[in-house]
């Protein structure tokens, strides 16, 4: 994988920056989170940007607001505008200004936790199309029947082509990578929330290869993650959500990286400290 070539795609930036609108209520979520209190502008300068921080730091909240504000298509059980869990996030999005170089052909929002819901949607759509085809077979005759059945059968065959006859047959990690690969398009803005969750370390390397593949096809990625493996992509920017601000930092300064490296170098020391507690 020629990952160093990420730097060749520095001009593939759809979303350049966001700004906080004036007169927002500072005591309202998420502006009551320290990292958003003094935030005026947040820039995205690289084709791949990682949002990194502890649980509850606000990185997923920001990613969800980007998805809502940009009208991204969600891969899950519900679209963003109908997802009850994103009600506060949709309000947050209304407080943001979005500055873009140009509009992507497609914007995608993908949370690893939604993969099962999306697979259920695909299975239900395929089942419904099969039932419609059976109804047409019984109730329509002549040339109209051929047209109607051909259209429905074609839609179902496309679903099977993209996701298989039984999408549930794949493992969680395999399904995630396969669906992500099928959903991303050329010239897309891709918002991924903790995509490493269902993936083994080896599969995370496969995800890096997938990100590199679509970066070559003029895609921009903004990814919330805890994975030191994903963060290692050369040429990527890392925005760290600390206790009181969001700042760009170097890979070797990320706490996830330094802690993981230290633990792997001497796991007995950390286990001993846990036992002492």
C-alpha positions as CSV (number, residue, x, y, z in Angstrom):
1,X,0.0,0.0,0.0
2,X,1.5,3.3,-1.1
3,X,0.1,5.3,1.8
4,X,2.7,8.1,1.4
5,X,0.7,9.1,-1.7
6,X,-2.0,10.6,0.6
7,X,-0.1,13.8,0.3
8,X,-0.8,14.0,-3.4
9,X,-4.5,14.5,-2.6
10,X,-4.2,17.6,-0.3
11,X,-6.4,19.5,-2.8
12,X,-9.3,17.0,-2.4
13,X,-11.0,19.0,0.3
14,X,-14.8,19.5,0.1
15,X,-15.4,20.7,3.7
16,X,-12.7,23.4,4.4
17,X,-13.9,24.6,7.8
18,X,-16.8,25.1,10.2
19,X,-17.6,28.2,12.3
20,X,-19.8,28.7,15.3
21,X,-22.6,31.1,14.7
22,X,-22.9,34.1,16.9
23,X,-25.2,34.3,19.9
24,X,-25.3,30.6,20.6
25,X,-26.5,29.6,24.1
26,X,-23.3,28.7,25.9
27,X,-25.1,26.7,28.6
28,X,-26.8,24.4,26.0
29,X,-25.4,21.1,24.9
30,X,-22.8,20.7,23.4
31,X,-21.5,24.3,24.0
32,X,-21.4,23.4,27.7
33,X,-18.6,21.0,26.8
34,X,-15.2,22.6,27.5
35,X,-13.8,21.9,24.0
36,X,-16.6,23.9,22.4
37,X,-16.7,26.8,24.8
38,X,-14.1,28.9,23.0
39,X,-14.3,27.3,19.6
40,X,-14.7,29.8,16.8
41,X,-13.5,27.9,13.7
42,X,-12.3,24.4,13.0
43,X,-10.4,23.7,9.8
44,X,-10.0,20.6,7.7
45,X,-6.8,20.8,5.7
46,X,-6.1,17.2,4.7
47,X,-8.0,14.6,2.7
48,X,-8.1,12.4,5.9
49,X,-8.8,14.0,9.3
50,X,-9.0,12.1,12.5
51,X,-11.0,13.3,15.5
52,X,-9.4,11.9,18.6
53,X,-10.2,12.1,22.3
54,X,-11.7,10.3,25.3
55,X,-15.3,9.1,25.5
56,X,-17.5,12.1,26.1
57,X,-15.0,14.6,24.7
58,X,-17.4,15.6,21.9
59,X,-15.7,14.1,18.8
60,X,-18.7,11.9,17.9
61,X,-21.1,14.7,18.6
62,X,-19.2,17.0,16.2
63,X,-19.1,14.3,13.6
64,X,-22.9,13.7,13.9
65,X,-23.5,17.5,13.6
66,X,-21.4,17.6,10.4
67,X,-23.5,14.8,9.0
68,X,-26.7,16.5,9.9
69,X,-25.6,19.9,8.7
70,X,-24.3,18.6,5.4
71,X,-27.3,16.4,4.7
72,X,-25.2,13.2,4.6
73,X,-26.8,9.8,3.8
74,X,-26.7,7.6,6.9
75,X,-25.9,3.9,6.7
76,X,-28.2,2.6,9.4
77,X,-31.7,1.8,10.4
78,X,-32.9,5.5,9.9
79,X,-31.8,8.5,8.1
80,X,-30.4,11.4,10.1
81,X,-33.6,13.5,10.0
82,X,-35.6,10.6,11.5
83,X,-33.1,9.3,14.0
84,X,-34.4,10.2,17.5
85,X,-30.9,9.7,19.0
86,X,-29.6,12.6,16.9
87,X,-32.2,15.2,17.9
88,X,-29.8,17.3,20.0
89,X,-27.1,16.9,17.3
90,X,-29.5,18.3,14.6
91,X,-29.9,21.4,16.8
92,X,-26.1,21.7,17.2
93,X,-25.8,21.6,13.4
94,X,-28.1,24.6,13.1
95,X,-25.5,26.6,15.1
96,X,-22.7,25.8,12.6
97,X,-21.6,27.6,9.4
98,X,-20.1,25.3,6.7
99,X,-17.5,26.5,4.3
100,X,-16.8,24.2,1.3
101,X,-14.6,24.4,-1.7
102,X,-17.2,22.5,-3.8
103,X,-20.0,20.1,-3.2
104,X,-19.2,16.4,-3.1
105,X,-21.1,14.0,-5.4
106,X,-22.2,12.1,-2.3
107,X,-21.9,12.5,1.5
108,X,-21.9,9.4,3.7
109,X,-22.3,9.1,7.5
110,X,-21.4,5.6,8.8
111,X,-21.5,4.6,12.5
112,X,-20.1,1.1,13.2
113,X,-23.0,0.6,15.7
114,X,-25.5,1.0,12.8
115,X,-24.2,-1.8,10.7
116,X,-26.8,-4.4,12.0
117,X,-29.6,-2.0,11.4
118,X,-28.5,-1.3,7.8
119,X,-28.2,-5.0,7.1
120,X,-31.7,-5.5,8.4
121,X,-32.9,-2.8,6.0
122,X,-31.3,-4.5,3.0
123,X,-32.8,-7.9,4.0
124,X,-36.3,-6.3,4.4
125,X,-36.0,-4.4,1.0
126,X,-35.0,-7.6,-0.8
127,X,-37.9,-9.5,0.9
128,X,-40.4,-6.8,0.0
129,X,-39.3,-6.7,-3.7
130,X,-39.6,-10.5,-3.9
131,X,-43.2,-10.3,-2.5
132,X,-44.1,-7.5,-5.0
133,X,-42.7,-9.7,-7.8
134,X,-44.9,-12.6,-6.7
135,X,-48.0,-10.2,-6.6
136,X,-47.2,-9.0,-10.2
137,X,-46.9,-12.6,-11.3
138,X,-50.4,-13.4,-10.1
139,X,-52.3,-10.2,-10.8
140,X,-50.8,-8.6,-14.0
141,X,-50.8,-10.0,-17.5
142,X,-49.4,-9.1,-20.9
143,X,-46.6,-6.7,-21.8
144,X,-47.2,-4.6,-18.6
145,X,-46.5,-7.7,-16.5
146,X,-43.1,-8.1,-18.2
147,X,-42.1,-4.5,-17.6
148,X,-43.3,-4.4,-14.0
149,X,-41.6,-7.7,-13.1
150,X,-38.4,-6.8,-14.9
151,X,-38.1,-3.5,-13.0
152,X,-38.7,-5.2,-9.6
153,X,-36.4,-8.1,-10.4
154,X,-33.7,-5.7,-11.5
155,X,-33.8,-3.8,-8.2
156,X,-33.6,-7.0,-6.2
157,X,-30.8,-8.3,-8.3
158,X,-28.9,-5.1,-7.7
159,X,-29.3,-5.5,-3.9
160,X,-28.0,-9.1,-4.1
161,X,-25.1,-8.0,-6.3
162,X,-24.1,-5.3,-3.8
163,X,-24.8,-7.1,-0.5
164,X,-25.2,-10.8,-1.2
165,X,-28.2,-13.2,-1.1
166,X,-27.9,-13.3,2.8
167,X,-26.0,-10.2,4.1
168,X,-26.2,-11.6,7.7
169,X,-24.0,-14.6,6.6
170,X,-20.8,-12.5,6.8
171,X,-19.1,-11.7,10.1
172,X,-19.7,-8.3,11.6
173,X,-16.3,-7.0,10.5
174,X,-16.6,-8.4,7.0
175,X,-20.1,-6.9,6.6
176,X,-18.8,-3.5,7.8
177,X,-16.0,-3.4,5.3
178,X,-18.1,-4.8,2.4
179,X,-20.9,-2.4,2.9
180,X,-18.6,0.6,3.3
181,X,-16.8,-0.4,0.1
182,X,-20.2,-0.6,-1.7
183,X,-21.5,2.6,-0.4
184,X,-18.6,5.0,-0.9
185,X,-18.6,6.7,-4.3
186,X,-16.0,8.7,-6.3
187,X,-15.9,12.4,-5.1
188,X,-17.5,11.6,-1.8
189,X,-17.3,13.2,1.7
190,X,-17.2,10.3,4.2
191,X,-17.9,10.7,7.9
192,X,-17.0,7.6,9.9
193,X,-17.7,7.2,13.6
194,X,-15.3,4.7,15.3
195,X,-15.1,2.4,12.3
196,X,-12.5,0.2,14.1
197,X,-15.1,-1.1,16.6
198,X,-16.0,-4.3,14.7
199,X,-12.6,-4.8,13.2
200,X,-9.6,-6.9,14.3
201,X,-6.1,-5.2,13.9
202,X,-5.7,-7.0,10.6
203,X,-9.1,-5.8,9.4
204,X,-8.1,-2.3,10.4
205,X,-5.3,-2.5,8.0
206,X,-7.8,-3.5,5.3
207,X,-9.8,-0.3,6.3
208,X,-6.6,1.8,5.8
209,X,-6.3,0.2,2.3
210,X,-9.9,1.1,1.6
211,X,-9.5,4.7,2.8
212,X,-6.3,5.0,0.6
213,X,-8.2,3.5,-2.4
214,X,-11.0,6.1,-2.2
215,X,-8.7,9.0,-1.4
216,X,-7.3,8.3,-4.9
217,X,-10.8,8.7,-6.2
218,X,-11.1,12.2,-4.8
219,X,-12.8,11.4,-1.5
220,X,-12.4,13.3,1.8
221,X,-12.6,11.4,5.1
222,X,-13.3,12.8,8.6
223,X,-13.1,9.9,11.1
224,X,-13.7,9.8,14.8
225,X,-11.5,7.0,16.2
226,X,-9.6,5.5,19.2
227,X,-7.4,3.4,17.0
228,X,-3.7,4.1,16.9
229,X,-3.5,1.9,13.8
230,X,-5.9,4.1,11.8
231,X,-4.3,7.3,13.1
232,X,-1.0,6.2,11.6
233,X,-2.1,7.0,8.0
234,X,0.7,9.2,6.6
235,X,-0.5,12.7,5.6
236,X,-3.6,12.6,7.8
237,X,-4.4,15.4,10.3
238,X,-5.2,14.5,13.9
239,X,-7.5,16.9,15.8
240,X,-7.3,16.1,19.5
241,X,-10.3,16.9,21.7
242,X,-8.7,17.8,25.1
243,X,-10.4,18.9,28.2
244,X,-10.7,22.5,27.1
245,X,-9.9,22.8,23.4
246,X,-9.5,21.1,20.0
247,X,-6.0,21.2,18.6
248,X,-4.0,19.6,15.8
249,X,-1.3,17.3,17.2
250,X,1.4,14.9,15.9
251,X,0.7,11.2,15.9
252,X,3.4,10.5,18.5
253,X,1.9,13.0,20.9
254,X,-1.6,11.3,20.9
255,X,-2.2,9.7,24.3
256,X,-3.8,6.7,22.7
257,X,-0.6,6.1,20.8
258,X,1.8,6.7,23.7
259,X,-0.2,4.6,26.2
260,X,-0.6,1.7,23.8
261,X,3.1,1.7,22.9
262,X,4.1,1.9,26.6
263,X,1.7,-1.0,27.5
264,X,2.9,-3.2,24.7
265,X,6.5,-2.6,25.7
266,X,5.8,-3.6,29.3
267,X,2.3,-5.1,29.9
268,X,3.4,-6.7,33.2
269,X,4.0,-3.3,34.7
270,X,0.5,-2.0,34.0
271,X,-1.1,-5.2,35.1
272,X,0.8,-5.0,38.3
273,X,-0.4,-1.5,38.9
274,X,-4.0,-2.6,38.4
275,X,-3.6,-5.3,40.9
276,X,-2.1,-2.8,43.4
277,X,-5.2,-0.7,43.1
